[in-house]
Amino acid sequence: MYQQPYVQPPAARNDPDYIAFLEQRITALERRLPNTRLIAPSFWTRMWAVFGHYFVASFILGIIVWLISFVLALVFGASIAAMLPQLQQLQ
């Protein structure tokens, strides 16, 4: 397996132009953040956002599980209903 040779990280730059460039870059990246409450500074806001996402995801999954269970119950009920005349003839 080929391993790339070690590359020494560049030395830290402390000149004011580079620091100003990095500050501008950080500001630009912060503006690109999505407008969501999941990254809000307040704990309670983040907590309610996570709870809301969890609730909606659980609701959607619950509906899917309920629909599958309902279809299986219909199939099982129909098969039992189809067997009832045969079971009544055995008596």
C-alpha positions in Angstrom: 0.0 0.0 0.0 1.4 3.4 -1.0 1.8 5.9 1.8 2.3 9.5 1.1 5.4 11.1 2.5 5.1 13.3 5.5 4.4 16.9 4.6 5.3 19.5 7.3 2.4 21.9 8.0 3.1 25.5 7.1 4.4 27.7 9.8 1.9 29.9 11.6 1.7 33.4 10.1 1.1 36.3 12.5 1.2 39.2 10.0 -1.8 41.5 10.2 -2.8 41.1 6.6 -3.1 37.3 7.0 -5.1 37.7 10.2 -7.4 40.2 8.5 -7.8 37.7 5.6 -8.7 34.9 8.0 -11.2 37.1 9.9 -12.9 37.9 6.6 -12.9 34.2 5.7 -14.5 33.3 9.0 -17.2 36.0 8.5 -17.9 34.7 5.1 -18.2 31.1 6.4 -20.5 32.3 9.2 -22.8 33.9 6.7 -23.0 30.7 4.7 -24.3 28.8 7.7 -27.9 27.5 7.3 -30.7 29.5 9.0 -31.6 26.8 11.5 -32.2 26.6 15.2 -30.1 23.5 15.5 -27.0 25.7 15.7 -28.5 28.5 17.9 -26.4 29.8 20.8 -29.2 29.1 23.3 -29.4 25.6 24.8 -33.3 25.7 25.0 -33.7 26.8 21.4 -31.4 23.9 20.3 -33.2 21.5 22.6 -36.6 22.3 21.2 -35.3 22.1 17.6 -33.9 18.7 18.2 -37.1 17.6 19.9 -39.1 18.9 17.0 -37.0 17.0 14.5 -37.2 13.8 16.6 -41.0 14.2 17.0 -41.6 14.6 13.3 -39.2 11.7 12.4 -40.9 9.4 15.0 -44.4 10.4 13.7 -43.4 9.6 10.1 -41.9 6.3 11.1 -44.9 5.5 13.2 -47.3 6.1 10.3 -45.2 3.8 8.1 -45.1 1.0 10.8 -48.9 1.5 11.4 -49.7 1.2 7.7 -47.6 -2.0 7.3 -49.3 -3.5 10.4 -52.7 -2.5 9.1 -52.0 -4.2 5.7 -50.8 -7.3 7.5 -53.9 -7.4 9.7 -56.1 -7.1 6.6 -54.3 -9.9 4.9 -54.4 -12.1 8.0 -58.1 -11.2 8.6 -59.0 -12.0 5.0 -57.2 -15.4 5.2 -59.0 -16.3 8.4 -62.3 -15.2 6.8 -61.6 -17.3 3.8 -61.0 -20.4 6.0 -64.1 -20.0 8.2 -66.5 -21.9 5.8 -64.0 -24.8 5.7 -63.7 -24.8 9.5 -67.5 -24.7 9.9 -67.8 -27.8 7.6 -65.5 -29.8 9.8 -68.0 -29.5 12.7 
